[in-house]
Amino acid sequence: MQDIGLSFRIDEFYIRPLHRRRKFGRYAVEKVKEYCKSLHRHKIIIANVYVNNEPALKFWDSIGFKDTGRRERVKDLRLVEMEAEL
Ligand SMILES: CC(C)(COP(=O)(O)OP(=O)(O)OC[C@H]1O[C@@H](n2cnc3c(N)ncnc32)[C@H](O)[C@@H]1OP(=O)(O)O)[C@@H](O)C(=O)NCCC(=O)NCCS
C-alpha cells in the first residue's frame, strides 16, 4: 500500500496459489483498508488491475471495489482502476 497523494493504492497484491479462494485476499484487503482509514488522510483506496486479469477483476468487484473508468497503459496492456471508499 502507498499514499499517492489523493488516495491510497494497493500494489502487487498476491496470494499464493495454494491458499487462494479461502478469503485470505478479502481479509488482507480489509486489514489494509482499516489501517488506511485509521490514518485519516484520504477517503479512497485504489487498485489497478490488468484488463485481462478476469479473476482479479472479479475479486476486487466482490469486495466492493468499483471501476472508476480510468485507464492507464503499461506497454501493450491497459490497467483498470478500481476504487473503494474507506
Ligand atoms: C486475486 C487474488 C488476490 C484473490 O485472492 P483470494 O485470497 O483467492 O481471494 P478470496 O478468497 O478472498 O476471494 C474473495 C472473492 O473474490 C472472488 N474471486 C476470487 N478469486 C476469484 C477467481 N479466481 N475467479 C472468480 N472470482 C474470484 C470470489 O467472489 C471470492 O469469493 P468466493 O470464493 O466465495 O466465490 C488471488 O487470486 C491472486 O493472488 N491472484 C494472482 C495475483 C493477482 O492477480 N493479484 C491482483 C493484482 S491487481
The ligand as an SDF file (V2000), in Angstrom:
LIG
                    3D

 48 50  0  0  0  0  0  0  0  0999 V2000
   -6.8170  -12.0830   -6.9600 C   0  0  0  0  0  0  0  0  0  0  0  0
   -6.3450  -12.7810   -5.6650 C   0  0  0  0  0  0  0  0  0  0  0  0
   -5.5120  -11.7940   -4.8280 C   0  0  0  0  0  0  0  0  0  0  0  0
   -7.5920  -13.2110   -4.8730 C   0  0  0  0  0  0  0  0  0  0  0  0
   -7.1780  -13.7190   -3.5990 O   0  0  0  0  0  0  0  0  0  0  0  0
   -8.0160  -14.8700   -2.8410 P   0  0  0  0  0  0  0  0  0  0  0  0
   -7.4790  -14.9610   -1.4580 O   0  0  0  0  0  0  0  0  0  0  0  0
   -8.0240  -16.1000   -3.6480 O   0  0  0  0  0  0  0  0  0  0  0  0
   -9.4950  -14.2430   -2.8370 O   0  0  0  0  0  0  0  0  0  0  0  0
  -10.6680  -14.5460   -1.7800 P   0  0  0  0  0  0  0  0  0  0  0  0
  -10.6430  -15.9890   -1.3730 O   0  0  0  0  0  0  0  0  0  0  0  0
  -10.6010  -13.5360   -0.6700 O   0  0  0  0  0  0  0  0  0  0  0  0
  -11.9310  -14.2900   -2.7090 O   0  0  0  0  0  0  0  0  0  0  0  0
  -12.9960  -13.4300   -2.3620 C   0  0  0  0  0  0  0  0  0  0  0  0
  -13.9980  -13.4410   -3.5220 C   0  0  0  0  0  0  0  0  0  0  0  0
  -13.3750  -12.8740   -4.6930 O   0  0  0  0  0  0  0  0  0  0  0  0
  -13.8820  -13.5430   -5.8770 C   0  0  0  0  0  0  0  0  0  0  0  0
  -12.8080  -14.3020   -6.5200 N   0  0  0  0  0  0  0  0  0  0  0  0
  -11.5710  -14.5500   -6.0220 C   0  0  0  0  0  0  0  0  0  0  0  0
  -10.8380  -15.2660   -6.9050 N   0  0  0  0  0  0  0  0  0  0  0  0
  -11.6400  -15.4870   -7.9600 C   0  0  0  0  0  0  0  0  0  0  0  0
  -11.4610  -16.2000   -9.1920 C   0  0  0  0  0  0  0  0  0  0  0  0
  -10.3070  -16.8240   -9.4900 N   0  0  0  0  0  0  0  0  0  0  0  0
  -12.4960  -16.2400  -10.0630 N   0  0  0  0  0  0  0  0  0  0  0  0
  -13.6680  -15.6280   -9.7870 C   0  0  0  0  0  0  0  0  0  0  0  0
  -13.9090  -14.9330   -8.6330 N   0  0  0  0  0  0  0  0  0  0  0  0
  -12.8950  -14.8770   -7.7330 C   0  0  0  0  0  0  0  0  0  0  0  0
  -14.9520  -14.5050   -5.3930 C   0  0  0  0  0  0  0  0  0  0  0  0
  -16.1890  -13.8070   -5.3640 O   0  0  0  0  0  0  0  0  0  0  0  0
  -14.4690  -14.8020   -3.9690 C   0  0  0  0  0  0  0  0  0  0  0  0
  -15.4860  -15.2730   -3.1160 O   0  0  0  0  0  0  0  0  0  0  0  0
  -15.9190  -16.8480   -3.2030 P   0  0  0  0  0  0  0  0  0  0  0  0
  -14.6570  -17.6570   -3.1300 O   0  0  0  0  0  0  0  0  0  0  0  0
  -16.8180  -17.0160   -2.0170 O   0  0  0  0  0  0  0  0  0  0  0  0
  -16.6230  -17.0360   -4.5270 O   0  0  0  0  0  0  0  0  0  0  0  0
   -5.5060  -14.0640   -5.9970 C   0  0  0  0  0  0  0  0  0  0  0  0
   -6.2280  -14.8480   -6.9090 O   0  0  0  0  0  0  0  0  0  0  0  0
   -4.1280  -13.7710   -6.5630 C   0  0  0  0  0  0  0  0  0  0  0  0
   -3.1650  -13.5900   -5.8270 O   0  0  0  0  0  0  0  0  0  0  0  0
   -4.0200  -13.7370   -7.9100 N   0  0  0  0  0  0  0  0  0  0  0  0
   -2.7580  -13.5580   -8.5870 C   0  0  0  0  0  0  0  0  0  0  0  0
   -2.1930  -12.1590   -8.4050 C   0  0  0  0  0  0  0  0  0  0  0  0
   -3.1740  -11.1020   -8.8290 C   0  0  0  0  0  0  0  0  0  0  0  0
   -3.7840  -11.1740   -9.8910 O   0  0  0  0  0  0  0  0  0  0  0  0
   -3.3090  -10.0800   -7.9570 N   0  0  0  0  0  0  0  0  0  0  0  0
   -4.1790   -8.9560   -8.1910 C   0  0  0  0  0  0  0  0  0  0  0  0
   -3.4380   -7.8780   -8.8670 C   0  0  0  0  0  0  0  0  0  0  0  0
   -4.4870   -6.4690   -9.1100 S   0  0  0  0  0  0  0  0  0  0  0  0
  1  2  1  0
  2  3  1  0
  2  4  1  0
  2 36  1  0
  4  5  1  0
  5  6  1  0
  6  7  2  0
  6  8  1  0
  6  9  1  0
  9 10  1  0
 10 11  2  0
 10 12  1  0
 10 13  1  0
 13 14  1  0
 14 15  1  0
 15 16  1  0
 15 30  1  0
 16 17  1  0
 17 18  1  0
 17 28  1  0
 18 19  1  0
 18 27  1  0
 19 20  2  0
 20 21  1  0
 21 22  1  0
 21 27  2  0
 22 23  1  0
 22 24  2  0
 24 25  1  0
 25 26  2  0
 26 27  1  0
 28 29  1  0
 28 30  1  0
 30 31  1  0
 31 32  1  0
 32 33  2  0
 32 34  1  0
 32 35  1  0
 36 37  1  0
 36 38  1  0
 38 39  2  0
 38 40  1  0
 40 41  1  0
 41 42  1  0
 42 43  1  0
 43 44  2  0
 43 45  1  0
 45 46  1  0
 46 47  1  0
 47 48  1  0
M  END
$$$$
